Amino acid sequence: MKFYRCEVCGLILEEGQLEDHCPKCNAPREKFAELDPETAEKHVRSEYTNDLYANLIHTVEKLERIADAGINDNLDPSCVKIFTRTKAYSKLLKQLAKAEVAGHISKGKW
């Protein structure tokens, strides 16, 4: 499978997705350059991992809502402590996942 990157905005499309203009920035088709095989392979492999990170972020956001509900329930101090830790760890995990995806993007793995 061949992939092409818009030299204006960086959007990557598969060969069959190319149109007369970039769907993101409206640059003409001539502004798309074919990815070399190594970069294309990196793109394909990183799509899977980046989707896993998106799922992780979504799941952690659910944990944060559960933690907020537990904190608001305020049954007793030990319960609140566990929910407070859960919220803190969840926020940390979300930030770590976002930083990793940002790193992937900076290395052309998106």
C-alpha positions in Angstrom: 0.0 0.0 0.0 1.3 3.5 -0.9 0.9 6.5 1.4 1.2 10.2 0.6 1.9 13.1 2.9 0.6 16.6 2.2 3.7 18.9 2.2 1.6 21.8 3.4 -0.3 20.4 6.5 1.2 16.9 7.0 -2.0 14.9 6.4 -1.2 11.3 5.4 -3.6 9.6 3.0 -3.6 6.2 1.3 -3.3 6.2 -2.5 -7.1 5.6 -3.0 -7.9 8.6 -0.8 -6.1 11.2 -2.9 -8.4 13.8 -4.5 -7.7 17.0 -6.5 -7.1 18.9 -3.2 -6.1 18.0 0.3 -9.2 17.5 2.4 -7.6 19.3 5.4 -5.8 22.4 3.9 -7.1 22.4 0.3 -3.5 22.2 -1.1 -3.5 20.9 -4.7 -2.8 17.2 -5.3 0.7 18.1 -6.5 1.7 19.0 -2.9 1.4 15.3 -1.9 4.7 13.3 -1.7 4.8 9.5 -1.6 6.2 8.2 1.7 9.3 6.0 1.4 8.7 2.3 2.3 10.4 2.7 5.8 8.3 5.7 6.7 5.1 4.1 5.3 5.8 1.0 7.5 6.3 3.2 10.5 3.0 4.9 9.8 1.1 1.7 9.5 2.6 0.2 12.7 2.2 3.4 14.7 -1.5 3.7 13.8 -2.2 0.6 15.9 -0.2 1.9 18.9 -1.7 5.3 18.7 -5.2 3.8 18.6 -4.3 1.9 21.8 -3.2 5.2 23.4 -6.5 6.8 22.4 -8.3 3.9 24.0 -6.2 4.2 27.1 -6.9 8.0 27.4 -10.6 7.3 27.0 -10.5 4.6 29.7 -8.6 6.8 32.1 -11.1 9.5 31.6 -13.8 7.1 32.7 -11.7 6.3 35.8 -11.5 10.0 36.6 -15.3 10.2 36.5 -15.6 7.2 38.8 -13.0 8.7 41.1 -14.9 12.0 41.2 -18.1 10.1 42.1 -16.3 8.2 44.9 -14.8 11.5 46.2 -18.3 13.1 46.2 -19.9 10.1 47.8 -17.5 10.7 50.8 -18.4 7.5 52.6 -15.3 7.6 54.8 -11.7 8.9 54.7 -10.2 5.7 53.5 -12.6 5.5 50.6 -11.9 9.1 49.6 -8.2 8.4 49.8 -8.4 5.6 47.3 -10.6 7.6 44.9 -8.3 10.6 45.3 -5.3 8.4 44.4 -7.2 6.9 41.5 -7.9 10.4 40.2 -4.2 11.5 40.6 -2.9 8.3 38.9 -5.4 8.6 36.1 -4.4 12.1 35.3 -0.7 11.1 35.3 -1.4 8.1 33.0 -3.4 10.4 30.6 -0.6 12.9 30.5 2.0 10.2 29.9 -0.1 8.7 27.0 -0.5 12.2 25.5 3.2 12.9 25.7 4.0 9.5 24.0 1.6 10.3 21.2 3.2 13.7 20.8 6.6 12.0 20.7 5.3 9.7 17.9 4.1 12.7 15.9 7.4 14.5 16.2 9.2 11.3 14.9 6.8 10.9 12.0 5.0 8.0 13.6 1.3 8.9 13.2 
